[in-house]
Amino acid sequence: MGLCGRWCIISTCETELSLIVPRLKTCKESALSETTLSALSTVRQKGRLADVYLQFANSEPALSAYLLMEQALQSGSLAEREIEAIKLLVSELTQCRYCLAVHTFKSTQAGLDERQQLAIRRGEPIGDDRVDAVVAIAGALFSRPGELDQQRLNDGRNAGLTDENLVDLCMAMATIFFTNITNHINQSETALPPAPALNNA
């Protein structure tokens, strides 16, 4: 449902974050095209947008494409907990503090408890065959150059993953990687609590 989904916190309201200066310009809504504004309608909260969207809007084509991919992902073949598992893992691998905070929150909403979230971030199984399969495949694709090994693919199929699921898995990885690395450039901050540190868990 976008960078923060329906639960996105408008960080401009949080005085404790006021000293954090984003590296990307915060665009004015009045300067955005109708196409971009239409795409942003799905991520408004009480009529407002989180500043991070207006910072990503420095490239309106990129932001619109990202939002359309997120909409497609939400209407695709993966369950919400599977999507969130992928996003948690990739955010851990890229060390995106912003996305880890957001997707820790959203993973809870999707039914993953803290123990499961921490295991996913470590790339460990949680006892759910499909979640374990998407995490294993996403981890392998992210961490190992070249083609996915056949055994990993077979394991995914044995866990019930279809060809549609596999393509949607790749789209989930693409959308979260886009937000991860753009947040790294932007130095994005969220008012959500930080994700628990793995070394303290």
PyMOL commands that set and color helices and strands:
alter all, ss='L'
color gray80, all
select helices_A, chain A and resi 5-7+11-13+15-17+29-31+34-43+51-56+60-74+80-94+97-109+114-122+129-143+150-158+163-186+198-200
alter helices_A, ss='H'
color red, helices_A
deselect
rebuild
show_as cartoon
